[in-house]
Amino acid sequence: MELSDANLQTLTEYLKKTLDPDPAVRRPAEKFLESVEGSQNYPLLLLTLLEKSQENVIKVCASVTFKNYIKRNWRIVEDEPNKICESDRIAIKANIVPLMLSSPEQIQKQLSDAISIIGREDFPQKWPDLLTEMVNRFQSGDFHVINGVLRTAHSLFKRYRHEFKSNELWTEIKLVLDAFALPLTNLFKATIELCSTHANDASALKVLFSSLILIAKLFYSLNFQDLPEFFEDNMETWMTNFHSLLTLDNKLLQTDDEEEAGLLELLKSQICDNAALYAQKYDEEFQPYLPRFVTAIWNLLVTTGQEVKYDLLVSNAIQFLASVCERPHYKHLFEDQNTLTSICEKVIVPNMEFRAADEEAFEDNSEEYIRRDLEGSDIDTRRRAACDLVRGLCKFFEGPVTGIFSGYVNSMLQEYAKNPSVNWKHKDAAIYLVTSLASKAQTQKHGITQANELVNLTEFFVNHIQPDLKSATVNEFPVLKADGIKYIMIFRNQVPKEQLLVSIPLLINHLQAESIVVHTYAAHALERLFTMRGTNNATLITAAEMAPFVEVLLTNLFKALTLPGSSENEYIMKAIMRSFSLLQESIIPYIPSVITQLTQKLLAVSKNPSKPHFNHYMFESICLSVRITCKANPEAVGSFEEALFLVFTEILQNDVQEFIPYVFQVMSLLLEMHKNEIPSSYMALFPHLLQPVLWERTGNIPPLVRLLQAYLERGASTIASAAADKIPGLLGVFQKLIASKANDHQGFYLLNSIIEHMPPESVDQYRKQIFILLFQRLQNSKTTKFIKSFLVFINLYCVRYGALALQEIFDSIQPKMFGMVLEKIIIPEIQKVSGQVEKKICAVGITKILTECPPMMDTEYTKLWIPLLQALIGLFELPEDDTIPDEEHFIDIEDTPGYQTAFSQLAFAGKKEHDPVGQMVNNPRIHLAQSLHKLSTACPGRVLSMLSTSLNAEALQYLQGYLQAASVSLL
């Protein structure tokens, strides 16, 4: 695409159409942009538009499109074409920083993100002047430009907070510190001076405080990995100024908004984070400053109101106290009983209260409430911080703290008892307090794993939790119901099993609650209880114990999906999946109705898939229905195909990308259930599965390979007779996969199935070409993963067609090649093969080469006979060689960049491990002994003389053991 006005005009029109609400207009425009994405100059046209277009909406749209284009295409993936040509890359890096700094804030943010994506790949090696270019802009004095630089630096450096330590990372951070730390410190001091100069100018203060927030965030990122020498030397400057900013109160910066945090709150909460980082990681160096920070943050907590806008500040301030009180160094600050009482009274209890804002979220924004409360993303909530502080204090002062709070809990419960309908919030706070006090260690998988011995959890459960859940109406006091259900969930390991069994019908009943939070919690609690393990790793709650509740459980779960706000509730769908898994054949009588409801749901959500977890559990539930029913009655597979194929066809025709990998997995499961021929409905689909477009998406590759394997396992003869013209297409897929380091193992899965199942005559003409392709790949890029797969393949070939056929095909490609493969690949590398079945295939294949290949006994190949036998005994007896050369870093399929649907394996569509030599050979060691015996009978004396002169003593000892076990001897 040329950089011409005509192309700019075309691009403008298509960008406009991508904003159209009508899918008939929008989708073709998106497809067009996708089709020109690979053209040279396309990204430069977008940058020109966002700089020069007269329409603001086009500028913004071009900036978002550009950022997403960079996100999808900038990373260069090995073995895949470079999606952005080099001249475009150079031009983008030369222009993007000045363009970002001169753009309005909305566009600046998009370009800043794009710079950080490019920086993640190219900085510092391929973009060495980025830092200098940014630092030089600090001199401009224009805070719009300075904030643009700071924002970009923040998005570039924030990854230092979660990167693993490595020399590469240290080198990069050192480079950044050398160039950035001093200018940042000078900018910090200058900005603080400007704040006092402009103390009465509200608009100037807004800009300056935005800078200070970004500077404080950068401080956190640059100090996270280790304490840099520069910051240690300049601690006085930073900490003194941070302290004075914490105590600053400027009326001009206060906001009227009760919800949204203002600049002052955001800055103070970041400073609390910075102080907590130093208190935790660099306590020795930070000690001189600590007492004044504790005092300042304590005062801040005692004087800050309950409004939502202060939530982040209060929770970060409490987290600071929590991180300090856990350190033995600072224990003395909290020892006094009065201090503890004061903390409990003034900080913990007030911040555990259920506020009007929480009630509003519970009722009107339940999804966000659940995400915060259940999934632990409530890191920034007051309650979570107060809970962490209780845990921190209990580390050294468990007795006194439990004593103080027991008094509070009792008085709160008494208040509630006086007038439940008015005072229910007191009970809510009491339950929360008990939970914080009792839980010492917690995991998502097991709930509480360590509890406070001083709290009697079962007694509290029976006296205060169960009565709420047993009340006749499920819709009364929804917050307390949710608290009670959450209590069961959290303390499921501490509450005795008989109490859990009493709770199950109560939880099933609460699936009917109108409150989204209550029925979601009920579903989640049931799902967690069903995964608990008892003795012998069996589920704690058995299918027999659930028998009286099966019908009401399934009815209520599916009904819950029809309640307002829960039509795609992932917790309910996960509970359905887990119930199927636990109940097994008990669900068979309900399958007809269940599968109808699941397919209707599938059809509805396929129109616009938006909840990935919900969709995943829905497909898992479908797989479980198929597995459980067909295990009891294999004939039932036909009725599942009838129910599902219409929806599947629609999904494939409409190209619903998110669902296609799932559809292929379910189809594989169904096809594998057939015992004999492939039904015609599958054969009609077969040619479509070989279309190159399907194989372009990485997420489709694993399920498609498995589906093709199922076709080959069940109907290779049908394919050979009725679809022989499709065999080149099948091998074309193999050729594409084998060329990629990420997917070559999938190519071998497919090839192994072709070799194992296809009638030999149908692939005769292609065999030599297959080997040539494999050798080309070996020459071009030999990796450990490829070698392992290649070894399994040649041995499988040997098992299927015989050792002589293997030797002949190698030597027909190039004379003496068979010997080279033995010497350079099989003998030195066989130890790398992993996996029971893979090792067995290799053992049987090598045994055939040793004992059923005449050229091994009387040509120049004979010198390799003993080394090969020794390698085979090594495969049996030595540990697996799992070393991988340093230069081999495989990219994981999931890591390839962009928006392609990643492949998600369905656990309940799992494939049984298949052993191609299972029928033929049970014990490969005994098979070797028997085969050597047979060979020695055919040429007496030869085998024994070779063994006695050349095989090393240890290997010979092992071999004698095999011969004894097989009750044979060598002649």
N, C-alpha and C positions, 0 to 999 in steps of 0.2 A: 504493500500500500504506500503510495507516494504521500509526502507531506504537502497535499494540495488543498485548495479551498473546497473543491468538489467533495473530496473525502471527508473533510471536516463537517461539511453540510450533511452528508449521508450519515456520519456517526452521530451528529446531533439529533437527527430524526429518529434513529434507532434507539438512542438513549431515552428520548422522550417516550417512545412506545414501551420501554421496559417499566415505566412507571404507571402504565395503564392498568386499571383494576380488572379489565376484561381479559381473561386468559387467552382468548382467541387472538388478541392483538399483542399481548405481552409475550407469550411463549415463542412465537416465530422470531420476535425481536431478540429474545435471549439466545435462541438457536443461532441467529445470524452473528451476534457478537462472539459466540463460542466458535463459530466457523472461521472468523477472521483473526481470532486471538493469536494464531501462530504466525501471522504475517509480519514481515519486517516493518518497522515504523509504527505499528499499532499503539504501543505504549506511549510513543512520542506524540502521536495524534491526541491521545487522551490528555497528556500534560499540556499540550497547546490549547486544547479546549478549556481546561480548568483555569488557564491563565487569561485567555483572551475572549471567551464567550461573553456575550452581553447579558445572558440570562442566568440568574443566580442558581436556579434549580438545576440547570445543565452543569454548571461548575461543580455543584455538590455531587451530582450523580456521576460525573466524570471522575471526581476524586475517590468516591467509594468504589467505582468499577476498577480504577487503577490499583487501589490498595488490594482488592480481591484478586486481581490479575497477578500482582506481585506475590501474593500469598500462595497462589496455586502453582506459579511457574518459576519463581526465582531459583529455588534450590535445584542444583544439578544432581540428578540421580544416576548412579553408575548403571551402565548398560541401557540407559534410556536416552532418547535424543534430547539435546539441549533445547529447551523450549523458547529461549529468548536469544536472539543472535548477539554476537559479541559487541557489534557497533551500537546496538540499542542499549546494552548494559552500560557501556562507557558513557553514552549520552545521558542516560538516566542519572548515573552517579554524579556527573558533572553539573547537572541542572537542578537536582531535586532539593538540595539544602537551601539555596537562595530563593527558589520558588516557594518552598514551605514557609520561609521566614517572611515573605512579602504577602502571603495569603491571609484572608480573614480567618478567625479562630476555628470556625466550623471545618474549613478545608485544611487548615494547619494540622488539626488533630489527625485527619486521615493520612496526610503525607508523612506526619511524624511516625505513625504506625508503620507506614510502608518503609521508611528509613530504618526502623528498628528490625523489620523482617530482613531487609537487605543486609543490615549490619550483622545480624545473627549468622549469616552465611559468609559475608565478605570481610567483615572487620576483625582484626586489623590487617591481615595479610594483603587482601585484595583491595582494601580501601584505606591506605595508610594516612591519607591527608584529611580524613573525616574529622578527627578530633581537633586538628589545628584550625580547620575551617570554622568549627563550632566555637572554639575558645576565642578566636579573634573577634567574634560577634559580641562578646561581653563588653568590648570597648565602645560599642555603638552608643551606649547610654539610652537606647530606645527599648523600653521594657516589653513592648510587643514582640520585638525580635529576641530579646533575652529570654523571655518566657517560652518562646518557640524552641530555642536551643535547650533550655532546661527540661522542657517536656520531652524532647527527643532523647536527651541524655538519660532521663529517667526510664523511658521505655527500652533503651539500649542496655542500661546497667542493672535493671531490676532482676534480671535472670541470675545475677551473682548471689541472690538470696537463696536460690534453691539448687544451684549447680553442685555437682560433686567435686571435691578437691582433686586437682590434677595439675601437673606442671604447666600444661598449656593454659589453664585458667589463671594460675599465678602470674605467668608471663604477661597475659593480657591485662590483668588487674594492675600490675606494676606499671605497664605502659600507660594505662589510663591515669593512675595516680600521679605519675611523673608529669603528665601534661595538664591534668585537670584539678588536682587537689589545691594547689596554690591559687590559681584564678578563682576557684569556687569559694575559697576562704576569703579572698579579697572582696569578691562580689557580696558575700554574706555580711561582712563588716560594713561595706558601702551601703547596702540595702537597709541595714539597721539604722545607720546614720540618717539616711533619707527619710526613714519612718519618723524619726523625732523631728526632722525639719518640717515634714508635711503632716505633723500630728493632727492638724485641724482641717485637712483637705480629704474629705471622704473618698472621692474618686481616685486620688493618687494612692491612698492607703490600700484600696482594693487591689490595685495592680501590684503594689509592693508586697502585700501579704500573700498574693498568689505566688510570687517569686519565692518568698520565704518557705512556703509549704513545699514547693518543688525542691528547694535547696535542702530542707530537712529530710525529704525522702531520699535524695541522692546521698546524703550523709549516711543514712541507714544502709543503703545498698553497698556503698564503698567500704563500710566498716563491718559488714556482715561476716565475711569469710575469716578475717583475722584483724587484729588491731594494727593498722598501718603506722609506720614510724612517724610519718608526717602528722597524722591526727593525734598521736600520742604527744608529740612535741607541741602541738597547738591546742591541746585539750582545754587549757585555761580560756582561750578565746571562745571556743565553741560552747563549753559548758556554762560559762558566765552569762553568755548571751541567751543560751537556751533557758537558763534559770530566770533571767529577767523577762523573757517573753512569756514564760509560764505564769508569772505574777502580774502581767500587764492586763489592764482592763480599759479599753478605749470605747467610750460610748458610741463613737461613730461607726464602730465595727459590729455593734450588736444588731441582730436582725429581729424583725417582728414575727417572722415565720416560726411556728412552733415545731414544724416537722423537719425542715431542711437545716442541716448544720451550716453555720456561717464560717467565714474564713478563719476567724479567731479560734473557734472550736476545732476546726480541722488542723490548724497549726499546733495547737496545744496537744491534741491527741497524738500527732506524729512525734512531738517532743517526748511525750510519755513513752512511746514505743522506743525511741532512741535511748532514753535513760534506762529502760528495762533491758535493752540489748547490752548496754555497758555493764549494768548491775549483774546480769547473768554470766556474760562471757569474759568480761575484763574487770572482775570485781576488785582486784588488787589495785590496779591503776585508777579505778573510779572512786575508791574509798574516800579520798578527801572531799569529794563533791556530794557523796551519797546523802548525808544527814540533811543538807539544805534541800535536796530534791524530795526526800521523804516528807519534810515539813510542808514544802510548797504544794506537793500533790495531795497531801492530807487536807490542807486548807481548801484546795480546789474541790475536793470531794464533798466536804462539809458545806460548802457554799453554793454548789451547783444545783439547779432545780431539777424537777422530774420530767421536764419536757423532752419530747422525742429527739429534738435537735442536739441534745447533749449526750445522747446514748453512746456514740462512738468515743467521745472524750471520757465519759465516766467509765466505760468498760476498759479503755486503755489505761486509765489511771488506776483502776482496781487491779488490772493485770500486772501493773508495775509493782504494786504492794505485794501481790501474790508471788511474783518472782523474787522479791527481796526477802519475804518472810520464810521462804524455803531454804535460803542459804545459811549454813551454820555460822558464817561470819557475822550475820546481822541478827542472829537470834536474840541478842540482848536488847534490841530495840523494842521487842514485843513481849518481854517476859512479865512485865508488871500486869497484875490482874485487872487494874483499872484501864490500862491501855487496851487489853483484850475486850473488856466489856464495852469500852467506847467504840472500838472497831465494829463489834457485833451490832451495837445499837445504832450507830450513826452511819455506817457504810453498808453492812451486809443486809440487815433486815429491810431498810427502806428500798434497797435495789432489788429485792426479791418480790416486791409487791406487784400484783397483776394490775396494770394501769388501764385507764380507759382506752389508750392507744392499742394495748395488747388485745383488749376485748374486741375492738373494731377489726383488728387483723384476723382474729379468730373467726369472726362472723363473715367478714366481707372479702378477706384476702387469704382464704384458708390455705391455698397452695404455698404461698410465701411463708405463712405461719408454720406449716408442716415442715417445709424445707429447713427453716431455722431451728425448729424445736426437735425434730426427729433425726435429721441427717447431720446435726452437729455443725451446720453452717451458721449457727447462732454465735460464732466466735465473738462477734461484735455486740452481743446483747448484754445488757446490765446483768440479767439473771445468770448467764453463763459465767461472766467474770466474777460475780459474787460467789458462785458455786466453786470456782477455781480458788478463790481466796480462802474459803472454808477449808478446802482440801489442803491448801498450803499451810494454814495455821495448824491443822490437825497433825501435820508431820511432827512438830515438836510439842504441841500443847493439846493433844487429843482430849485428855481428861477435862481440863478446865473449859475448853470450847464446847464440848458435848454438854457439860453441866450448864453453861450459860444458855445454850440453845434449847435444852430440854424445857427450861422454864418458859421460854418464848413459845415453843410448840404447844405446851399445855394451855397457856393463856389464850393462844389463838384458837385452839379447838373449843375452849369454853365459850369464847365469844361467838363462834359459829353456832354452838348448840343453843345459845339463847334465842337466836332468830336466824335460822338457816337461809331463808330467802333474801334477807338483807345482808347477812354477814358471810356469804359463801366465799368471798375473796380471802377471808382469814384462813379458812381451811385450805384453800389453794396454796397460800404462802407456807402453811404448816407442812403440807405434803412436800413442797419443793425443798424446804429446809431439811426435812428428814432425809430426802433423797441425797442432798448435797453432803450431809453429815455422814451418811452411811456408805457412800460410794468412794472407795479409795482408788480403785483401778477399774477401767471399763474398756471393752472393745465392742465394735459394731456387731461382731459375729456372736459373741457369747454374753453380751450384757455386762453386768458387774462381775468382775473376777476376784475382787478383794473387797471385803466389807469391814466397817467399823464394828468391832466386837461389842461396843457399849450400846449399840442400838438394836432392840429386838424387832427385827423386820417382820417376822410372821405374826407376832402379836398385833403390831400396827396394821398389818394387812387385814387380819380377821376383824379387828375392832373398828377400823376407820375407812378401809377401802372397799371391802366386800359389801357392806350395807348400801353404799351408793350404787353399786353395780346390780344389786338384787332388787332395787326399787322397781315398782310396777311400770313406771313410764320411762322409756328409753330417751325421751327428749327433754327431761327435766335436768336443770343444772349441767348443761353440756360441758362446761369447762372442768367441773369436778369429775364427770364421767371420763373425760379425756385424761385427766390426771391419774385416775384409778387404773385405766387401761395401761397407761405409760408405766405406772408403778410395777404392774405384773411383768411388763416387757423388760424393764431394767433389772428387776430382782428375780428373774425367772430361775436363776441358779441357786438362790438362797431360800426361796419359798418352797416348802416340801411338795412332792409330786401330787399328793392327794388334794392339796389346795389348788394346784394347777388344773386338776381334773374337774374340780368344782367350778373353776373359772371358765372352762371351755364353753358350756352352754350359755353362760352370761355373755361371753364375747360374741358368740354366734348371734345372739339376740340383738346385740348393739350394731350388727351390720345393717340393721334397719333404721338406725338413727338418722334423723334429717340432717344433723350437723355433719358437714363434710369431714371436719377434723375427727369427730367421734367414730364415724363408720370407717374412715381410713385407718385410724389407730387400731380399731378392732381387727381389721383385716391384717394389718402389719403384725399385731401381737399373735394372732393365730399362726401366721406364717413363721414367726420366730419360734413359737412353741413346737411346731411340727418339725423344725430342723434340729431340736435338741437331741443330744446323744446320751443314751444310758449305758448299761453294761454291755460288753462285747461290741461296742460301737453301733448297736442297733438304735433305732429312734426311741427316745424316752417314752413318747406316747405312741401306742401301737394301733394298728388298724382295728384290732378287736375292740380296744377301749373306745374307739371312735364310732363303732358300728351303730349305736342308737342315734347318732347325730348326722349320719351321712346325708340323708335327704334334706334336712333343714339347712345343713351347712351349704350344700350346693345351691339350693334354692335361694338362700339369702345372699350368697356371694354374687350370683348372676343378677339378682334383683338390685343389689347395691350398684351395679353398673348402669342401672336405669335411673338412679337418683340424680337430681339436678347437680351439675358440677362434677360428676364422677364418671362420665361416659367413657373417658380414657384414663381411669385412675390406675396408675401402675402398681400401687400397693395391693389393690383388689385382684388385679390380674396375676400378680406374683403369688397371692394367697391361693388362687384357683390352681395355678401350676403346682404349688407345694401340696395342696390337698390331694390332687390326682396322684402325685408321687407317693404320698403316704398311704392313701387308701387302696391303691392298686385295683385288684379285680372287684372290690366292692363298688366301684363306680360304673361297672359294665351295664347294669340295668338302666342307668341314666344317660348313657352315651348318645342315643339318638337325639334327645332333646339338647344335650350339651353341645354336640357338634354342629347342630343347626344354629344355636346361638353364637358359637364361635365363628362360623363362616359368615353369618350376617354381620357380625362385628368387624370381621376382616374386610368384607366388602365395603363397609361404611368408612373405615379408617384409611383404606387404600386410595380413597379419593383425595386425601390430603394428609399424608403421614406426618405427624408432628411430635409424637411422644416415643422416642426410640426404645425406652425401657419397656413401656407398655407393649409395644409391637413385639419386642423380643419374647416377653413372657407369654404373649398370645400364641406365637408360633411354637414355643416350648409346650404349651398346653395342648395344642393340636397334635404334636408329635407323641405326647404321652397318651392321648386318647387312642391314637393309631396303635402304638406299641402294646398297651395293656389289652386292648380288644383283640388284636390279631395274635397275641400270644395264646389267648384262650381259644380263638377261632380264626385260623389263618384265612378262611374263605371271606371273612368280613372286609378284606382289603378293597374289594370291588365297591362296596357301599361307601367307603371313605372317598374313593376316586370319584364316584358320582357326585358326592357332596362338595368336593373341593375343586374339581377340575374346571368348573365354569368360572369360579372366582380366579383361579390361577391363570386361566387363559386371558381373562380381562387384564390382570396385572401385567402379564407379559406383553399383551398388545399395546397397553397404554404406557409401557416402559416405565413402570413405577420403580425407579432405581433402588430405593431403600428396601423394597420387598423382594426383588428378584433373587438375591443370594439365599434368602430364606425359602422361597418357593422351590429352588433347586434342591435344597437339603431335604425338604419334606417329600419331594418327588423321589429322591434317591431312596428314602426310607420306605416309601410305598412300593417302589420297583423291586427293592431287595426282599420284600415280603412274598413276591411271586416266586413260585417254585420252578415252573417250567418255562414256557416261551414268553417272549415280551408281548403284551397286549398291543393291538394295532393302534390304540390311541397314543401309545408312547412312540411307536415307530413313525407316526405322522410328524411328531415333533423333532425326531432325530436330526434331520438335515438343518433345522433352524439352530440347533445347539452348536453347529460348527461355524456359524457366521462370525467373521472377524470382529465385527463391532461389539459383540458380547464379550470378547476376550480382551478388549481394550481396557475394561474397568477392572482394576486389581481385586476389588471385593468379590467379583464373580468367579475368579479363577479357582479357589479351593472347592466351592460347592459344585461348579461345573465339571471339574475333573472327577470328582466323586460320582456325579451323575453319569458321566460317560463310562466310568468303571462299572457302575451298576448295569448299564446297557451291555457291556462286554461280558460281564459275569453271567447275565441271565440270557443273553440272546446273540452270542457271537456268530452262531451258524446262520441266524436270520439275517444279520447284517451282511455276512459273506454272500448269502444267496440273493437277498432282496435289495441290498443297498451297497453292492460292491463298488459302485461309482463314488460312494462317499468315503471310501478308505483313504484316498489321497487327502481329503479334507481333514480326516482324523489325524493323519500323520503331519499335516500342515500345522495343526494345533500343537502337536508334540514339538515341531521344529521351532515354533515361536517361543514356547515355554523354555526350551533347552538353551535358548540364546540369552536368557536373563538370569543373572546370579540370584535374584530374589526368588524366581519361580522355577528354577531348573528341577528341583525335587518333585514338583507337581508334574513336570514333563516326564520324569522317570516313572511316577505312579501310573500315568496313562500308558506309557510304553510297556511297562511290565504286564499290565492287564492285556494289552494287545498280544504280546508274546505268549502269555499263559493261556488265553482263551480262544483267540482267533484260529480257525483251521489253518494249518501250516501253508497249504497251497495258496490261500488268499493273500498272504503277505510275502510270498517267495520273491516276487519281482522287486520288492522294496527293501529287502533285508540289507543288501550291501550298502545302499544309500544311507540307511539308518546309522550303520557303523561309521561311515565316512563323516556324517554330520557330527557324531560324538567325538571323533578324533580331531576334527577341526576345532571344536570347542575346547578340547583338552590342550591343543597347541596354543590357542589364543588366550584362554584364561583358566588356569587349572586351580580350583579351590578345593579345600578339604571336603566341603559338602558335596561337590560334584564327584570327587573321587569315590566317596562312600557310596553314593547312588550308582555310579558306574560299575563298581565292583559287584554290587547286588545284582544289577542287570545282567552282566556277562555270565555270572554264575547261574542265574535263573534261565538264561538262554541255553546254557550248557545242560541244565537239568531237563529242559523241555526238548531240545533237539539233539542232545548227545555231544560228548566232548570232541569227537572227530569233526562234527559240523562246525563247532566253534573254531577249531584249529584251521579248518579249510577256509572259512570266511575271512579270518584274519590274514591268512597267507595269500588269499586271492586279491586282497587290497594292495598288499606289498609283500614280496618274498621275505621270509623270516620274521614277519611282524608278530606272529604268535609268541615267539621267544622273547621279543622285546617287551610285549605286554606283560608276560610272566615276570620277567626280570626287573622291569622298571616300575610296574604298577602293582601287580597282584602280590608278589613276595614282600616288597617293602611296606605296602600300605594296608594289607588285609587286617592288621591289628586295629585299624581306625573304625572298622565297621561296628555299629552299635545296634542294639535291639535283638531280642531273642530270635524272632523269625528271620531277620536279616542275616544274623550269624549262621543260622541253620541252613539257609539257602546257600550261603558261601561255602559252608563245610561240605554240603552234598555236591555242589558244583566242582570244588577242588578235588574231592575224592574221585569224581568221574574223570577229571583230567589226569589224575595219577594212575587210575586203574583201568580206564576204558578208552585210552587214546594211544594207539600203537606208536605214533611218532615219538611219544615221550620215552619209549623204551629203546629205540634203535636209530636215532638221528642225533644231530648236534643238540637237540632239545634235552637229551638224556642228562646232561650236566645240571639241568635245572630241577631234576626230579627230587633229589634230596632237599635242596633249599625250599622247594614248594611244600614238601611233606613237613619240614621243620616249621614253616610259616603256619601250616594248618594246625599242628600241635600247639603252636603259640596262640592261635585263635581260640583253641579250647581252654588253654591253661593260664595264659598270661592275662594281667588286667588290661582292660580296653585302653588304647592310646587316645586320650581325648585332647591332646595338645592341638592348638590351632595357630598357624604362623601369625606373627604380629601384624603383618600387612593386610590380613583378611578381616575386614569389619563388614559383616553382612548388614544390609539395611533390612529391618524387619518390614514385612508387608504392611503392618499397621502404620509404619512411620512415613510412608510415601506422602508427600505434601499434597495439599489441595482439598477439595470438598468431596472427593469420591467417597461413596459409601464404603466404609471399611468392612471387611468380612467379620461377621460375628458368628462364632461356632454355636450351634444349638446343642446343648448338653444332651438333651433327650432324643436327638436325631443321630447320636453317636453310632459309628460303624464298628461292628465286631472285627477284631483283628483276624486277618485271613492268612492261613499258612499254606502256601502252594505245595509244599513237600510233605504236608502232614500225613496224608494217606500212605505215602511211599516210605518215609523214614521216620521212625519214632525217636531213636537215640543216635545222633550223628557219629558219636565216638565208636559205638558198636558197628555201625554201618561201615565206617572206615576199616575196622578190623576184618569184617566179613569180605569187603571188597579186596583188601590186600591178600587175604587168604585165597580168594578166587584167582587173582592175578598170579600168585606164586604157584598155584596148581597148573596154570597155563604155561608158565616158563620157570620150572623148578630151579632153585639155587640163585637166580638173578637177584630177586628182591632181598634175600638174606645177605648176599655178599655186599650189595650196595649199602644196606643198613649198617652192617658191622664195620665197614671201612669209613663211612662218612657222617652218619647221624650223631649229633652230640649226645653225651651219656644221659643227660637229664631227659631229653626228648625220647630217647630209646626206652628209658624206664617207664615213662608215661605210656608209650606205645605198647609195651609188654602188658601193662595194666589193662589196656583196651582189649588186647587179644585174649587175656584170661577171662575178662568179663563176658566176652562173646563166645568163649569155649572153642576157640579155633587156634591153629598154629600155622606158621609159615613153612613152606617146603624149600 
